[in-house]
Amino acid sequence: MPELTLVPIDRMSPDGASPAALRLSEFPCLVGRGPDCDLSLNDPMVSREHCRLDWQDGNPIVEDLASRNGTRINGETIHRRSPLREGDLLQLARTVFAVRLHSELPAGMPRPGFDRRE
């Protein structure tokens, strides 16, 4: 089963803790602030249904869902389904993640922060 890990970059949760790295293994994965999202982000600039993460031809892709504040890969705004590669910076509004493919999380990685809905 494909896996994708999103490592938060330079963002603190409201309680001052570093947010947890997110290991995703169920796709497609709807990302946003809405109650029906698979991955809910605590960022008021993220749209209710911001983007969708999925796999195509064995590679992870991201699709912006007409979000208000955009989805960017390495600083470039995307307008169609776009591939994600190891080390890319995925920016959803002002929330930024480093993309890790099939990698183990470093020991001691902090866990509080974002809410991964089951």
Buried (B, 14 or more C-beta within 10 A) or exposed (E): EBBBBBBBEEBEBEEEEBBBBBBBEEBEBBBBBEEEBBBBBBBEBBBBBBBBBBBEEEEBBBBBBEBEBBBBBEEEEBEEEBEBEEEBEBBBBEBBBBBBBEBEBEEEEEEEBBEEEE
